[in-house]
Amino acid sequence: MKVFRSPNNPIIKPEDVKPSMYDFEVIGVFNAGVTRFKDEVVLLLRVAERPINKHPDIVLTAIYDVSKGQLIIKEFSKGDPENNFSDPRLIITPKGTYLTSISHLRLARSKDGINFEIEDAPTIRPANDYETFGLEDPRISLIDGTYYINYVGVGHFGVTTCLASTKDFNTFERHGVIFSPDNKDVVLFPERVEGKYYALHRPVSSLFGKQEIWIAESPDLCCWGNHRYLMGPRPNCWDEIKIGASAVPFKIVLGAPYGEQGWLEVYHGVDRNNRYCLGALLLDSQEPWKVIARTEKPIFEPEADYECNGFFGNVVFSCGLLCEDDKLKIYYGAADTVICYAELSLEETIKGLNLFG
Amino acid sequence: MKVFRSPNNPIIKPEDVKPSMYDFEVIGVFNAGVTRFKDEVVLLLRVAERPINKHPDIVLTAIYDVSKGQLIIKEFSKGDPENNFSDPRLIITPKGTYLTSISHLRLARSKDGINFEIEDAPTIRPANDYETFGLEDPRISLIDGTYYINYVGVGHFGVTTCLASTKDFNTFERHGVIFSPDNKDVVLFPERVEGKYYALHRPVSSLFGKQEIWIAESPDLCCWGNHRYLMGPRPNCWDEIKIGASAVPFKIVLGAPYGEQGWLEVYHGVDRNNRYCLGALLLDSQEPWKVIARTEKPIFEPEADYECNGFFGNVVFSCGLLCEDDKLKIYYGAADTVICYAELSLEETIKGLNLFG
């Protein structure tokens, strides 16, 4: 698969984003939801911050304190053998697990899709018990004239998926937790199918240890049921360990014998080396719980330096793309550090699905 | 708390239940849903079976094979050091986790609530991918003239909660998976509150390791949202490790200053020694996501021999009770082996909530 990477990559870097608090630093800006609004491309960025730390013997992070209504700083001793810092994203202590940074969501706008103006302050910030460790990985679905934003809420009760909505990207309404813990990688289909809303989601079974893509249906986007398993990892493949939906699915036109239309979903998969790639799958247009095809190989792999090296290297991860001009215009987080832009041919992607033999 | 245990306990034992297949044995009958239907008490029993095994070097269990539409036998070598049999409920192998028995649901009826006639064959049996390891822990809620049965479906995709319904306990309709994995200990409130259905549920956060009670709402009993944390374990208490809803909640009349009415929920809690007890909590009648009170001590603990010894000892676990004649008539699984009956005073239980200082 031929990938065109923007020569401007990374198009958004941590130093482009103003911290939300005076004594904080932005360590990552990645995994952005994307949509078109009026004549602009709108990104909702995941911005990861932490308190500036000048002491080599401690680790500082921040959590949202619900009773105080603000971020507070937590300090962990590197010398304490009971604290585990082996995963750069986590601080595991006998008293509980913490994240090494706290994320919020931040708006960025662009006329050309490459050069973005980034808001100075958080757009959606931690506000309740489900978001004490931050807000992550937003997806934007335009449904009946309203932009629905679902994001991961990480809190001491677990990893949930929350819903918000806006019509103007100025005021946002929250709709609560729509998938209970642990569940992430939720994407809402942009239109109803036979009167029902659909979502892909990624629950976690702690007993059986799987991380697979499921599909659910809803009458109102807030309440979800008829959960069905859709698709799992493939042994000895690039997506052998875990998979999840990435971009919001969109309709494409096909030919016989595969039906007139289908839903194309760009998803992510992880291998045993924690390498994150993107693949594509095709769902039936009228029965989206049926997988018609799936790319054997990734359509997009970490290869550039900014994808291979960073806070968490060897990661390309997308929360959204624009399908325009027969191209997939993919906005993606690289190495959990920066936001980049790439284009793939829609035709090549469909060919990768091996639909036509 | 004074507990009256039936002198007939255990009221249902494994040897009272006919296996579903010729060469199988019933090893447990426990955790039954309960309701009144016409002039009878109806129990929906969890019946745990396994293939009869005459070889001391192997462990046999059964799983439901979806393509064959029947149970098939799986064999595991005790000598293989990679197989882990330390939890009597589980077989943990490098290729995956299995259960040592497979459960289905079986109807039992009684005029006096103590002596039951048990059906010869399974009433609801494994039938799909979400039930390959069995059906467990049914709860029955009578809502608007229909009996809704939710049960745990255990399959290779995880631990889900499924819904079925009946009007006559002869024909049953399935409504699919209503809570995605891992989620169990779901109880449906028997009536709507301000137009919405409510359920307590028990999701699992693998990252943060909690097992706590949540509440969700629904327009139709199938799709659930607005998930909210309700209540967690208490350190150094009888419910210090994990808790979950047990019986279907029911309305009780209170006095001032606690409102006219409230929802009484009998829940279960587990301590560090894997001892399962029952406690009670009171929820606001109009805002059931608000916990008004919770018993400090268990209302019911494993003390009798049949509660302390069995397949999994030191367990009293209820999936249902009848609140009649100012008594809680509790049907409960003892030691994951047998079904027993006990009565508690409703007044004493309310006193245990320390509502009135």
Chai-1 contact restraints between the chains, C-beta under 6 A:
chainA,res_idxA,chainB,res_idxB,connection_type,confidence,min_distance_angstrom,max_distance_angstrom,comment,restraint_id
A,T97,B,F208,contact,1.0,0.0,6.0,A-B,restraint_1
A,F157,B,Y229,contact,1.0,0.0,6.0,A-B,restraint_2
A,G158,B,S205,contact,1.0,0.0,6.0,A-B,restraint_3
A,G158,B,F208,contact,1.0,0.0,6.0,A-B,restraint_4
A,V159,B,L207,contact,1.0,0.0,6.0,A-B,restraint_5
A,G176,B,N226,contact,1.0,0.0,6.0,A-B,restraint_6
A,V177,B,H227,contact,1.0,0.0,6.0,A-B,restraint_7
A,I178,B,G225,contact,1.0,0.0,6.0,A-B,restraint_8
A,S180,B,P203,contact,1.0,0.0,6.0,A-B,restraint_9
A,S180,B,W214,contact,1.0,0.0,6.0,A-B,restraint_10
A,S180,B,H227,contact,1.0,0.0,6.0,A-B,restraint_11
A,P181,B,P203,contact,1.0,0.0,6.0,A-B,restraint_12
A,P181,B,S205,contact,1.0,0.0,6.0,A-B,restraint_13
A,D182,B,S205,contact,1.0,0.0,6.0,A-B,restraint_14
A,D182,B,S206,contact,1.0,0.0,6.0,A-B,restraint_15
A,P203,B,S180,contact,1.0,0.0,6.0,A-B,restraint_16
A,P203,B,P181,contact,1.0,0.0,6.0,A-B,restraint_17
A,V204,B,S206,contact,1.0,0.0,6.0,A-B,restraint_18
A,S205,B,G158,contact,1.0,0.0,6.0,A-B,restraint_19
A,S205,B,P181,contact,1.0,0.0,6.0,A-B,restraint_20
A,S205,B,D182,contact,1.0,0.0,6.0,A-B,restraint_21
A,S206,B,D182,contact,1.0,0.0,6.0,A-B,restraint_22
A,S206,B,V204,contact,1.0,0.0,6.0,A-B,restraint_23
A,S206,B,S206,contact,1.0,0.0,6.0,A-B,restraint_24
A,L207,B,V159,contact,1.0,0.0,6.0,A-B,restraint_25
A,F208,B,T97,contact,1.0,0.0,6.0,A-B,restraint_26
A,F208,B,G158,contact,1.0,0.0,6.0,A-B,restraint_27
A,W214,B,S180,contact,1.0,0.0,6.0,A-B,restraint_28
A,S218,B,C223,contact,1.0,0.0,6.0,A-B,restraint_29
A,C222,B,G225,contact,1.0,0.0,6.0,A-B,restraint_30
A,C223,B,S218,contact,1.0,0.0,6.0,A-B,restraint_31
A,C223,B,C223,contact,1.0,0.0,6.0,A-B,restraint_32
A,C223,B,W224,contact,1.0,0.0,6.0,A-B,restraint_33
A,C223,B,G225,contact,1.0,0.0,6.0,A-B,restraint_34
A,W224,B,C223,contact,1.0,0.0,6.0,A-B,restraint_35
A,G225,B,I178,contact,1.0,0.0,6.0,A-B,restraint_36
A,G225,B,C222,contact,1.0,0.0,6.0,A-B,restraint_37
A,G225,B,C223,contact,1.0,0.0,6.0,A-B,restraint_38
A,N226,B,G176,contact,1.0,0.0,6.0,A-B,restraint_39
A,H227,B,V177,contact,1.0,0.0,6.0,A-B,restraint_40
A,H227,B,S180,contact,1.0,0.0,6.0,A-B,restraint_41
A,Y229,B,F157,contact,1.0,0.0,6.0,A-B,restraint_42
